[in-house]
């Protein structure tokens, strides 16, 4: 009887952790990341961006929609990137502690909204199928790296 009670209690804790996100993501590292995306939406189209990285065995697939410094619009969809670039991206996510930051992030309760406020999004998808989301402003180093990759892999570059 004691064994059944412990099993039921354990199952209850696992279900609670899945629904409320407590303790389910402990121990993730850069090696567990399968996809990462970062977005910024704004009424000023030049300030908006959307970057997505998906890990593959040979490096990764990269998608980007943004405006380069010169004002040139970049639109890349599922472009294969070199393994070195994929590893650098994962290293920045790891070094900047963005995994823990995204896992701990809670959407703030706001009582007012600005009409032209920028909207941010950062999502990590892990090998076990779970995901971590944040709507906090972007990490500057990761944002710079995503922009650099967009310029590097833009086929429409002049």
Secondary structure, DSSP 4 states (H G I P E B T S, - for coil): -HHHHHHHHHHHHHHHHHHH-SSTTTT--GGGEEEEEEEEE-SSGGG-EEEEEEEETTEEEEEEEEE-TTS-EEEEEEEEE-HHHHHHHHHHHHHTTHHHHHHH--PPP-S---TT--EEEEEEEETTS-EEEE-SPPPHHHHHHHHHHHHHH-TT--
